[in-house]
Amino acid sequence: MLITYIGHSTVLIQTMKANLLIDPFISGNSLAKTTINDLPKIDAILLTHGHGDHTLDTREIAERDGSLVIAVAELATYFEWQGLGTHGMSIGGAYQFPFGKVKLTQAFHGSSVTETANQKIVYTGMPAGLLLDLEGKTIYHAGDTALFSDMKLIGEQNNIDLAFLPIGDNFTMGPDDALIAAKWLRAGKVVPVHYNTFPVIRQDPAKFTGRLNGNGIVLEPGQSMEL
C-alpha cells in the first residue's frame, strides 16, 4: 500500500483494489506539489467534514473519475444533490466496501459549507474521523478535531498502524494535545497534518515528531511512504 501526503489534510492511499483520496484540498493549497491532473483515477473520496479546505476539489475529481463520495449523511446528500455518487454514513457506523472497511469516529470541530456570495452557511452534519481497514492494515485519519478522551478507546479497540493527526492549533488541536492523542491512540506510526497552510496554523512538524519516541514521520507535500 502506498500512502502519499498531498498537503494540508489531503492523503492519497493506493491499494491493490482502489485509489482513495481523503479530504481533497489541492487547487486551493499553495503548498501542494501535486495537481489534480497528477492524481491517478480516484475510486473513492472520503470526507471528514464540509469545510472548504477539506472538500474544495471533491466535485471536480468525482466528475472526472466517477468517484464515490463517502461522508457523513448530510454532507453526502449535499454532494448527491450536485449529481455525484455518494454513500452516506453516521458517527460510529462502519461499512464494508469492496476496497475495505470504513468506520466513522467522532471529532470535535464544525462542519459546513460557506456560500460567500449569499453570506450563507450550510450545515453539513457532524464532523468525523476515519478508521480504515485496508489490506490488513488500520489507518486512522482524525480529521479536524480537538483532543478528546475517547481517543483512548479508539486506541484500545483498534490496532492502528498509521495515524494522521492535525497539529496546526487555532482550528484544531495543537502539538501538545496531538502528542497526548498519539499516546492514547498507540499508533505504530504518526504523521502530522493540517499545519503551515495558513499563517495561523504555522508549526514545526519535525519538532512535533521528535517528541514521539521514534514513531513520528514528517511527510512533505508530495512525499510517499509504504505501509
N, C-alpha and C positions, 0 to 999 in steps of 0.2 A: 504494500500500500504506500502510495506517495502522497505526502502532505505538503502543500505549498501555502505559505503565508503571503497573501496578496497585499495586505496592508490594512490598517485600522482594525476592524474585526472580521475582515473577509478572509475566508480559508477555503482552499480548493483541496478536495480529497478525491484521489483517483484510485479506485479499486479494480479488481478483475471484472466486476459486474457493472460498475457505473461510475460516472463522474459527478460528484456532489459539490455544490457551492453554498457556503454559509454566508449570509448577510452581505450581498453584493453591493459594495460601495467602491467603485473603481473609477468611473469617469469624473467623479467629483473629488477625488483624492489626489492632490498634487504630489504626494509622496509615493504613489503606486508606480511601480516599474512595468507592470503588466497592463495591457489594454484589453478591452472586451474582445477584440479580434484575435488576441493572443490565446484566448481560452480555448480548450477543447470543447467538443459538444457536451453541453451540460444536461444530464438526465434529470436531476432534481435540484431545486433551490430550497434551502432550509432557512427560515427566517426566525430570529429570536423575538423581534418586535417591530413596530411600524415606523420608527423614526427614519428620516431620510438618509442618515449616514449608515443605515443598515439595509435599506431597500431600494436605493436610488436606481440601480440598473436591473432590477428584477424583471420589469416588463420587457425591456429590450432583449435581454438574454432569453427569457422564456419564449418570446415570439420567434426569435431566431432559431431556437433549438427544439421547441416544443417541450420545454422542461416542465416537470410537475412542481408546483409550488406547495411546500409543506409548511404550515404555520398554525398558530392558534386560530380557532374557528372564525373569529371576527375579521382577522387580518386575511385569512384565506378567502373569505367571502368578498372582501374589498377587491382582491385581485381577480376573483371569479367574475365579478361584475365588469371587469376590464377585458374579459374574454380569455383568461388564462386557465389552464388546467390546474386544479388545486386539490389538496387533501387537508381538511381542517381537523385539528386535534384540540385537546384541552390539557391543562396542567395536571400532571400525574398519570396521564394516559400514554399508552405505548401502542405501536402498530408495527407489524412485520411487513415490510416492503420487500420486493424481490431482491433489492441490494443489501438488506439488513434491517435491524430493528431500530426504531426511533422512539424515544420517550421524552416527553417534555417535563422539565422540572420547574419549580418556581424561580422567580427572580424578582428583586425589589428595585423597580425602576418605573418609568412611564411607558406608554405605547400609543402612538397617534400619528396621523398624517397631517401635516400643516399645509393648508391651501392658502398661500400667501396672498394671492390676488383677491380672494374673498375674505381675508382675515378670519379664516375658519379653521378650527382644529377638529379632525375627525377621529373619534375614539376607535382604536383597533384591538381591543381586548387586552388581556393581561400580558405582560412581558414574560419571557420564558428563557430557560436554559435548555440545552440539548444534550441528551445522553444517546450516543450512537454505538450500537454493537455491529461491527463490520469485520468480517474475515477473522473472527476470533479475538478481536481487539475491542476495547471500550474507550471511546473518546468522549470527553465532557467539554462542551463549549458553554461557558457560563452566561453568555450574552452580556448585556449591560446590567450590572447589579451592584447593590451594596453587599457587604458581608452579612450572612445570616447563619444562625446556629444549625439549621438543618443541613448545611454542608457536611457536618459531621455524619449525619445519617446517610447522605449520598455516598460519602466515602466508605462507610461501613457496609452498605448494601451492594456496592459495585467495586470490582477490581479495575480501577481506572488506569489505563496505560498512558494516556496523554490528556492533559487538561489545558484549555485556553482560558486565561483569567485576565480581566481588564485591570489595568494598574494606573490609569490616567488621572484618577481623582476628579474632583469637581462634579462630574456627571455620574461617576461610578466609584467603587472603592479605589483607594489609592494603594501604593506599595505596601504599607504596613498592614492594612487589612487583608490585602491579597496574600501576604505571607502567612497569615493565620488561616486563610481559606486553603492554601496549598497544604498546610499541615493537616487540617481536618479532612481534606479530600484524599490524602495519602496516594496521590497520583505518581506513577512511575516517572513521568516527565511533565514539566510545566512550561508553557510558552506564554509570555505576556503579550497582551493585545490592547487595543483601544488607548493608544498613547501617541503623543507628538503630532497628530494630525492637525490639531488646532493649538493655538498658544496656551489656552487654559489647561491643557492636558499634557504639558511638557513633562517628561520623565526620563530617567536614565535606566533603560531596561537591563543593562549589564549589572548595574548596582543592585537591582532587584534580584536577578537570577543568582548573583554572587552570594546571596543570603539563603539560598535553597539547598545547601549541602550537596551540591553536585548534580541535582536532578532538574535544574533550570536550564532552558535553552533559549537564546535570543535568535529569532529568525528575522532577518532583514526582509523588507518587501521584495517579493520575487524569489526568495530563498526557499528550498525544499528540504525535507527530511524523509527518510524511510521509517516506517513503523511496522 
